[in-house]
Amino acid sequence: MDWNKEAKETVERIPMPEVMKNMTILYAEKLARKNNRKEVSMEEVVQTRDDYFELFGDTLMKRLKENRDKGVSDDAVDPQIALNEGPLLYQFDLCHMRFIGCTRQLIDVVDLAKKLKKKMEEWKVTEMIADKFDVPFMPHTNFTVSISACPNNCTAAEVKDVGIHGIAIPELTSPEKCTKCRKCMEACPDKCIMMEKSGPVIIKKHCKQCGACAIECPEEAMTIVKKGYRFMVGGHFGRWHHVGQELFKIGDEEKVFKALEASIKLLREKAVSEEHLYHMVERYGLEPIYKELC
């Protein structure tokens, strides 16, 4: 689609890394089509800017602007690029929190990925996978670690070799503060909060533990009592689609390290050529990994 010169120059100045800026360009073009225009004008650019600023909020936009003012490169803004650089047979798949944070983040995916990469270098994972395969390597040879900042799970952790996402356990810790404003109910994406005479009640079997209810509670009657990591193993996508199994619902960072090491140990000891972790989980179940966690 054609662009008005002023509109094109303005969108180029929006303080976002390239991968996100491309999204704003597509969004502005969509608005132009909606307005029955053949050219993107300043009207669409202004609306795009306002919509994205509202989406990200003042704090995240401030971080973006600071990065641009400092001349920070797109590679520096996207740490996933550096994490996956070089001849490796494993890769990290991080959610968009990696750019400048996220309003829903419960964990720092970049910090965790850096620590896990250091461990995987120590465990010589690339060499192990290389020695297992007796055919030329392709991108699907890679062992993938997926990390999302919250249960929205933007990186599809369930279909990766190892999937991790942050969780937060909410509780009504100060019922006397509750005004029954129902904001916790409105914030819950899974509609698992009921309002009773005594106040809000969380239907725990349906709760995805995203903490949205506590984050939105204006009186801090509902709070997050614990944060941690959910860990899944043995996922796979494509022709042999396989949903990974939950190893644990919530654990700390040290438990994540042990779980990853145990998963890689199972692959190292039991896999033959061209086998992935999902083959191991199908064949042996989770017991060999659980034993290493004890």
N, C-alpha and C positions, 0 to 999 in steps of 0.2 A: 504494500500500500504506500502511496505517496505521503510525504510529510511536508507541512509548512516549515520553512527555514527556521523561524523562531521556535517552533515547537520542537524540532529536532535538536537544536542547540540547547534548549532547556532540559530535555530529558537526559541529555548526555551529562548534565551537571548534577543529576540526582545522585546523592552520595551512597551508591550501592555497588557491590562487586558485580562483575560481568554476568555471572549466572543469574543473579536476581534482577539486574537491569534488563536483561532480555525478557523477563516476565513482565516488567512494567511496560516495555515496548508493545508486547502482544496485547496487554490489557488496554492500552491507549487505542490501539487499532480496533479492538473489539468495540470500545465506546464510540469510535468514529462510525463504524458500521451500524451500530444501534441508532446513531443520530442521522443515518442516511447520508453520510458524507463519503466522498472518494479520497479525501485527504485528511490526515490528522492535523487538527488545529490546536491552538493554545487552550481552548476550552477542554478538550479531552486530556491534555497533559496536566492541567491544573486539577481536574477531577481525579486523575490517576495519582498524582502526588498526594492529594488530600486523603484518598482511600487507603493508600499504603501507609501514610503517616498515622492514620487512625488504627490500622491493623497492628502496626509495630509498637505504637505508643511513644511517648516522649523519651523515655530512658533509652530504648533501643535505637531510635533515630539519632539521639545525641551521640551514641557510640559510633554509629555509621559516619556521621559528620566529622567526628574527631579523627577517625581513621583516614578519611579523605583529606582533611586539612593537613595531616601529618605526612601525606603522600604514601600511605601504606599500600602495597601492591595487592592485587587480587589473590595472588598465591598466599600472601601472608594472612589475608582475610579468611581464606579457606584452608585451614590446617590439614584437611583430609588429603590435599595434594601432596604435602610433604610426608605425611604418614605412609603413603602408598608409593613413594618414589623408589626407584632402583629395582634391581632384579630380585623380586620377592615372589614366593608362591603362597603368600597370604595377603589379605587386604582388609582394610577397615571401611565399614559403611556407616557413616555418622549422619544423624538427623540435622536439620537446618539450624539447630541451636549452635552448631559449630561456627556459624558466621559471626553473630553478635549477641547470642543469647536468645532466649525465648520466654515469653510471659508465662508459659506453663512448665518450664524446666524444673526437674526435681534433682537431677544430677548434672555434673559437668562432663559431657561426653568426650571432650577433647582431652581433659586431664586424665580420665580413665584410659582412653585409647593410647596415650603416650606411655603410661605405665605398663599397659598390656604389651605394647610393642617391644619395650625393653625386655620384658619377660620372654617374649617369643624369640627375640634375638638370642637370649641366653640359652633357651631350649633348642636352638638350631632347627626351628620348624621348617624353614625353606629347604635345608639340606635333607631333612627327614622325608619330606614329601617328594623331593627330587629323586631320592634313592628308591622310593616306593614305586614310582611310575616307570614303566619300561617302554613308553611311547613318548613322542615329542610333546612338550608342554603347550597347553592352550589356556586362554583366560579362564575357562571353566575348571581348570586344574586347581585354581586357587582355593585356599581355605579362607572362608569369610567370617569375620567377626562383626556383627551388626550391633550398634549401640544407639538407642533412642533415649531422649531425656525424660520421657514420660510415657504413660500407657497409650497415648495416641499412636505410638509405635510407627512413626513415619518411615522407618527403614525396613519394615516387614521382618522383624526379628525372628518370627516363627518359621521362616523358610530359608534360614541361613545356617551354616554349620554350627555357629554359636550365636545366640541372640540374647541381648541384655537390654533391659530398659528400667528406668527409675520408677519407683513406686513410693507412695506416701499413705500412711494409715491415718484416716481422720477419726476423731471421736468428739462427742459432745462433752467436753471437759468442764464447762461452766454453765450448766443448764439455767442457773439463776440469771445469767446475762442475756439469755435468749428472749427476743421480742416477737418471735414467730413471724418474722418478716418474709419468710419463704425464699430468701435469696439463695440459700443452700440448695433448695429444691430446684430452683430455676437454673442454677449453675451446673447441676449434675447431668452429664451427657447421657447417662444410662438410666435416668429416672428411678434411682433406687433409694430415694429418701421419701419417707412419709411423715406428714405432720400430725402428731397426736397431741392430746391435751398436755402431756408432760413436755412436749417439744419435738424436734425432729428425731426420727429414728432411721438409722442406716440399715438397709436390707443387705447384710454383709455378703450373702452368697452371690449377689449381683454386682457388688461394688468392685470396680476395676482399680481402686486405690490410686486415683489420680490427684486427690487432694483439692479438687476444684471447689468443693463445698466449703472447706476450711479457708481457702484463699479468698473467697468472696464474702465470708461472714463478717459483717461490719462491726459486730460487737465482740468478736473473738470468743464467742461461746463455743463454736466448733473450731478445733485446732488440729494440727498435724502432730501426732504423738510419736511417730517413727518414720524415718526414711530409709530406703535401701535399694537393693537391686534384685530384679527378677531375672532368672537365668534359665535359658532353654537350649537344648542341644539336639542335633540331628535333623535340622530342617534342610530342605532342598527344594529348588524350583525347577520348572521346565517339564520335560517329558516324564521324568520320574519324580513328580511332585510329592513332597513328604513334609508334613507339618511336624515341627520339632516338639519334643516332649519337655515339660517343665521339670527342671532339676530341683529348683527351690523357688518358693514364692517371694521370699524376702531374705536378703543376706547382706553382710557388710562387704567392704572392699577386699578384705583378706579372704573371705569365702569365695569371692569371684576369682581371685588368683588361683586358689586351690582347685576350683571347679574347671577352670580352663586348662590347668596343668594336667589334671586327671583325664580330661577329654582327649588331650593330645597324646597322653601316655597310652590310652586305649587304641588310638589310631596307629601309633608307633609300633605297638606290640602285636596287633591283630590284623591290620589291614594288608591287603595284597594290592597289586598294581591296579590303578584306576578306581580304587575304592575311596569313598568319602565317609565322613563321620556318620551319616545317616545309615550307611550299610552296617556300621558297628552297632548302632542303637537298635536296628531291626534284628540283628543276629544275637546280640548279647544283652539287650535291655540296658537299663540304667544302673544295675547293681554294681558292675565294675567301677563305675565312676563314684557311686555312693561310698564304696569301701575306702576309696582314697580320701574322702572327706571326713571320715570318722577319726 
